[in-house]
C-alpha cells in the first residue's frame, strides 16, 4: 500500500465520510452510487500512509449484524456511514445501499442495539 493521504485524495477526490476507528486509525469511506453501489474504506496509519483498502458492506459484514446484540458503533465500523437516516417513531433507522442494488435497513432500539434488519429491493 504505502500511498499517502494526499495521493489518495488526488486519485479519488474527497471521501464521503472521514472518521476514526476505535483503534484511533483514520478512515476514509467512499460510496459511489453514481457508477455502482460499491463502498470501500481506506485505513491510514498514524503517519498518514495507507495501511489497507478494503470493500465494506459485503455479505460477510452484513451477516455480523445481530438483532439485540450488535450496537450502533459496531454497525458503523462494519458497514460504514449510512446513505440515509430516518426514524420509525423514536427509533433511528440507518439505510445502506447494497452492491446488488437492494437496500438494507437497520433499526435501533434500547441501548443503541439493533432492533431489526430488513432488506428491500429497489
PERAUR-V259048 format. One record per residue. N is the residue number from 0. RES is the residue in one letter. SS is DSSP state (~ for helix, > for strand, _ for the rest). PSI is psi in degrees with one decimal (999 if undefined). BURIAL is + if it has 9 or more other C-alpha atoms within 8 Angstrom, else -. Layout:
BEGIN
n:res:ss:psi:burial
N:RES:SS:PSI:BURIAL
N:RES:SS:PSI:BURIAL
END
This chain:
BEGIN
n:res:ss:psi:burial
0:X:_:-100.2:-
1:X:_:-9.4:-
2:X:_:157.6:-
3:X:>:168.6:+
4:X:~:-40.5:+
5:X:~:-40.4:-
6:X:~:-41.7:-
7:X:~:-46.4:+
8:X:~:-40.1:+
9:X:~:-36.3:-
10:X:~:-38.1:-
11:X:~:-13.0:-
12:X:_:-168.6:-
13:X:_:144.1:-
14:X:_:162.6:+
15:X:_:-28.5:-
16:X:>:145.2:-
17:X:>:132.6:+
18:X:>:-176.1:-
19:X:>:139.2:+
20:X:_:167.8:+
21:X:_:-27.5:-
22:X:_:-10.4:-
23:X:_:-5.0:-
24:X:_:141.2:+
25:X:>:139.7:+
26:X:>:136.4:+
27:X:>:134.4:+
28:X:>:139.6:+
29:X:>:129.0:+
30:X:>:114.0:+
31:X:>:79.6:+
32:X:_:-14.7:-
33:X:_:-38.2:-
34:X:_:-43.0:-
35:X:_:-176.6:-
36:X:_:29.0:+
37:X:>:154.0:+
38:X:>:140.1:+
39:X:>:161.7:+
40:X:>:140.2:+
41:X:>:125.4:+
42:X:>:130.2:+
43:X:>:142.4:+
44:X:_:164.4:+
45:X:_:-31.1:-
46:X:_:-4.3:-
47:X:_:2.2:-
48:X:>:148.4:+
49:X:>:125.5:+
50:X:>:-42.8:+
51:X:>:153.9:-
52:X:>:126.4:+
53:X:>:149.6:-
54:X:>:150.7:+
55:X:_:167.8:+
56:X:_:26.6:+
57:X:_:161.7:-
58:X:~:-37.4:-
59:X:~:-35.0:-
60:X:~:-44.4:+
61:X:~:-38.3:+
62:X:~:-20.9:-
63:X:_:-20.8:-
64:X:_:114.8:+
65:X:_:130.9:-
66:X:_:132.4:+
67:X:_:-6.7:-
68:X:_:-50.2:-
69:X:_:137.8:+
70:X:>:163.5:+
71:X:~:-44.1:+
72:X:~:-33.5:-
73:X:~:-42.6:-
74:X:~:-43.7:+
75:X:~:-42.2:+
76:X:~:-38.0:-
77:X:~:-37.3:+
78:X:~:-11.1:+
79:X:_:-171.4:+
80:X:_:136.9:-
81:X:_:155.2:+
82:X:_:-26.0:-
83:X:>:157.6:-
84:X:>:130.5:+
85:X:>:-174.7:-
86:X:>:139.6:-
87:X:>:96.6:-
88:X:_:-125.6:-
89:X:_:-3.2:-
90:X:>:124.3:+
91:X:>:144.0:+
92:X:>:122.5:+
93:X:>:134.3:+
94:X:>:133.7:+
95:X:>:135.3:+
96:X:>:130.9:+
97:X:_:156.9:+
98:X:_:-28.6:+
99:X:_:5.6:-
100:X:_:-11.8:+
101:X:_:166.1:+
102:X:>:135.2:+
103:X:>:129.8:+
104:X:>:126.0:+
105:X:>:116.1:+
106:X:>:136.3:+
107:X:>:147.7:+
108:X:_:-145.0:+
109:X:~:140.0:-
110:X:~:18.0:-
111:X:~:32.9:-
112:X:>:152.4:+
113:X:>:124.6:+
114:X:>:-40.7:+
115:X:>:163.1:+
116:X:>:132.8:+
117:X:>:145.7:-
118:X:>:131.4:-
119:X:>:145.3:-
120:X:_:161.3:-
121:X:_:999:-
END
